[in-house]
Amino acid sequence: IIRPMATLTEHIIKLTDHRDRELLELTLSKALIDLLRIDRVVVSKVVSEAGIRRWLDVTTLDARGGGKVVDPLRVDFDQLEKYEEHRYRAMCLFERNLVEHAWAGEDGPRISYLPLFADSSSDEAGVVEVHSGAPLNVAERQVIDDLVHVFRNMYKLLAYSDRDALTGLLNRKALDDTFYSAVLEEMDHGLESITPTLEPQVLPVAERRHRVPPNYWLGTISVDDFGMVGDKSGHLIAEEILLLVARIMANTFRTYDRLYRLGADQFCVLMHCPQEELVLAAFERFRANVEKFNFPQVGRVTVCAGFTRVTPDDSPSTCLERSERTVDYARRNGSNQVHSHGELVRRGMFGDTAKIGAVDIF
């Protein structure tokens, strides 16, 4: 039933060879399909918005060919299956153990569910769903356990390298990686219809810059008068403010929006959204949530935010430059504000000068 151990070793090497966390689920799914006589593998994660939890099927691969890989940034949340509507997945996460749904009798076809992550206290939750025509034997279960164990170790290792040590948000390295591997992904093939036999490829930067899907947005956030607060209240209080701002971000934005800390009091959000007005509303909710929060020993804290649409010729630096310029405008005009770079340009606030790096182009 199981192919030679050399093949298992090859797949373990592929799992541990990654430097991109976004590809681990696909690599795990391909390994299970290649090594076991099973019909389908689904890797599904729990995502939430406004207190509602749903299932996002990140990868779905079939043994006969076909499947899909979904970019979490581009999902339609309301179309996803609600958490409570998938009984066996929820049971698997609750019991933190293997759960089987033998839907046609004890010896017939079944779906086996295994927790994707071992730590129940983690912010991330998901399941590996294996469809088979008969019960999995001991050797097959061991292969699944071993591969999921390697997946968890690699995921944790890559997550550590992608995270800001203080807040736990993603860092600048992660922003660059996501910008080029997800936002500027090859759109000719379409992320939602990837052929599972294709090996993931990394395109040259110059080529990737012309494959931007519409409606990606990047925004930056800065705490108003943060230096003054630090001088007055001390380093530890300043760090606590950053931790609380990061927590408010996590509770305000969607779980599939990407949240970053870039350094000092500067934060960043990368999202996919159909309309500029909805992006503005999301940042306004965050601004209001910070303003009404009672920060211990400090009281009221406010933030400024600015966001911009990602364009085909953008890099992370050019997007950040526009959003930071928008934040500077908000600070100069009273602080505690959110602005769209596009709207300020339409109003003539920035003139006609385009700036690239340290060079002004007229």
N, C-alpha and C positions, 0 to 999 in steps of 0.2 A: 504494500500500500504506500510505503514511503520510499522515495528515491534515495540513491546512495548518499552517504553522509558527506561526501565531498561537496555535493550540491548545497546541503545545509550550511556548510562552512562558507561557501561562496556567498550565500545570501547574508550571513552574519557579517562578512567583510563589507558587503554593500551597505548594510545598515550602519556600520561603524565608520564608514568612509565619508559619510555626509558631513557637510558644514552648514547645511540649510535645514532648519527645523521643519520648514513647510513641506519638504519632500519625504519625511520619515513615514507618514501614514501610507503614502503610495508605495514606498519600498517594502514596508511590512506586508501590505496586501499582496503585492506581486510575489513575495517569498512564500506566503501561505498557498496561493494559487498554484505556484510551480511545484511545491514540495508535497502537497497532499491531494488526494482524490476527493475534492470537494467541489461544490457547484458555484458558490459565490462567497465573497468576503465583503463586508461593509464595515467601515470604520466611522462611527458616529460620535459627535461631541455635543455636549449640552451648552446651549447659548441662551442668553436671557436679555430681555428688554422690558423696562417698566415693571419688573417683578414677575414677568411671565417667562417660563422656561420652555424651550422647544429643542427638538433634535435636529442637528445639522449633519447630514451624511456627507462627510468630507471626501471619502473615496468609496466607490462601488466597482468591484471587478468581478467579471464572470469567467468561469473556466473555459467556456466556448468562445471567448473573445468579447470585446465590448466592455463598456463601463463608463464611469465618469469621475472626474476630479473637480471639486467645487472650490472656488475661491471664497473664503469666508467674508471677505470685504464686499462681495457683490451679491450676497443672498437677499432674497425677499423674505424677511423675517415672518411676516404674516402667513406665508404659504408653507412654512415648516410645520411638521407634526408636533403637537403639544406634548410635553413631557409625560403627563399622566395618561395620555392615550396609548402609550406603548408600555404595556404592563411588564413584559419580560425584561426589557432594557432597564426599567426602573427597579425591578426586583434584583437584577444583577448588581446595580450600584448600591442598593440598600444592604444586600447580603455580602458585598465585596467578594464574590465568589462566582464560580461557573454556574450558569443556569441554563437548562435545556428545555426547549419547547418541542416535544415530540408530537407533532400535529396530526400524524397518521398512524399512531400505534407505537408501542415500545421499540420495535425493531425497524421501524420505517423512517422516512425522511424527517429531518429535524433542523432546528436552528439552535446553535450553541452560542451563548453570550458570555464574554469574559471582560472584566473591567480593564479599560485601557491604561488607567493609572492606579497605582497601588495605594497612594495616600488619600484617604477620604477627606482630609482637612485641606487638600489642595483646592485652589480656585478653579482648576480645570477638572472636568469629569467627562467620561466617554466610555464607549464599549466597542469591543471587537465582536462582530456578528458573523458566525461561520455557518453557511448553509451546506448540509450534506445529505446524501441519500440514505444513510444508515448511521447508527451510533458511532461516535469516534472511539477508536480503541486507545489503550494506554499509551502506546508509542506516538500516536497522532496527537494526543493531548499534550504529551511531553514536548513535542516539536513546537506546538502553539505556545505553551508556557515559556519555552526557552526564547523564542523569537520576541514575544511580548516583553519578556524580561530585558532583553537587549534593547528593544525599542525604548522602554522606560529609562534605562540608564543613559542612552544617547539623548533622549528628549530632555532629561534633567541637566545633563552636561551642557547641551547647547543653550538651554534656557538660562543657565547660570551665566554663560558668556554673553548673552543678549540682554541681561537685566542690569538696571541701575542698583547699586549695592544698598543705597539708603531707602528708596521708595518701593523697589520691586517692579517698577514700570520698565518698559523696554528702553534701551539706550540708543545712542546715535548710530552705532554699528548696526543694530537691528533695523533702524530706519533705512539706512542705505541698502541693506540686504533686501528688505521688503519692497522698497521702491523699484529696484531693478528686477527682482525675481517674481513679483506679483503685480505691481501696478503697471510696469512696462513689459509684462509677459507677452509672449507671442500670441497676438490676438487673431492671427490668420487661422489657427487651429481651434481656438476657443477653449477656455479652461473647462467649460462644463461638458465638453465632448471629447476629451483626450482619449486617444486609443491606448489602452493599457500596455500594449507591446512596445510602445515608443519609450526610449530611454530619455529621462529629463535632460534638456540641453540648456546651456547658458549662452546667450547670444552676445556678441560684442556690444559694448556700450553704445556706439554710434548707431547700430542697427536697432537696439532696443528702444532708443529714444523716439522712434517713429511708430510705436505700436501701443500707444496709450489709449485705453478705453475712455469713453466720456464719463464725466461726473465723478472723478476722483478729486478730493479736496484735502489740503494740508493746512493746518492752523497751528499757531504758536500762542502760548499763554505765559504771562509774566505776572508775578505778585507785585502789586503796587507798593512802592517805598520799602522794598524788602531789605535793602541795605540799612535803612534807618531803623527798622524793627530789630535787625540783628545787633546793631550797635547799642540799642537801648535795652533789649531784653536778654541778649547773650546768645551764644552759639547753639546751645541745647534747645532753647525755645524756638530759634529760627529753624532748626532741623525738624522740630515737632510740627511747625507750620507747614513745611514741605510735605511731611508725611500725611497730614490731614488734607491738604490740597489734593494729593495723589489719591487719597481714599474717596474724596468727593468726586473726582474725575471718574473713578471706577464705578461709582454709584449713579453717575449722571449719564455717561455715554453708554452706547450699546456694547455688549460683550465682544462683538466681532469688529468694533472699531479698534484701531491700534493706538495705544497710549504710550507716550515716551516722556522721559526726563532727559533733557539735553545737557544739563549742567546748571549749577547755581539755582536760580528761581525760574528757570525757563523750562516749560513743558511743551509738548507737541501732540497733535492728534492727526491721524491719517484715516480718512473715511471715504466710503463710496455712498453717494446720495444723489437722487435725481434732480434736485432743485436747490438753487442757492438759498432760497428762503428757508428751507428745512435745515440747512447747515447753520444758518444764522440763528434759527430757533434753538438748535441744540447747544450752541455756544452761549446763547443768552440764558438758557436754563442753568448751565454750569455757573455762569457769572452770578446769577441770582442765588444759587445754592451756596456759593462761597460767601456772598455778602450777608446772608441771613444766619450763617453758622457762627456759633459762639466759640471762638478759639480760646482755650485755657490760657490765662495770664496775659492775654493780649486783647481779647474781645473781638472787635470788628476787623476783618481783613478783606481787601478787595483785589480784583485782578483785572488786567486788560487782555484782550484776545483779538487776534487778527487772522483771517484765513484767506486762502487763494485757491483757485482752480488749477489742477495739474494740467499742463499743456504738452503736446507731443514733443517739444524740444527741451523739456525741463530735465533737470537733475535735482537731487535733493537740495543742493546748495542754492540753486536759483529759486526754488519754491520757498525755502526758508528765508531767503533774502526778502522776497515780497511780503511774506507774512510778518516778518520782524519789522519791516518798514511800516506796516499797517499798525502793529502794536505801538511803535513809537508815535504814530499819529494820535492814537488813543490817549497815550500818556500826556502828550502836549496839549490835549484838548479836554483835560479834566479827569482822566483816569476812570477806572470802574466802567469800562466801555468795551463793546465788541463791534468790530467793523469788518466788512468785506473789502479786500483789496480791489476787486473788480468794480464795486460800487464807488469807491473813492476815485478810481481812475475815470469812471463815467462822469463823476461830478467835477473833474478837473483838478482834484486836490494834489495830484502828483505831477502835473504837467505832462510833457511828452518825452521825458528823459527815461531811457531804459538803461539799467545798470547791470553790468556783468562783472562779477568779482570786484576788483578795485578800479575798473575802467568805466568811465561814462561814455556812452555812445549816443550821439545826437542825430 
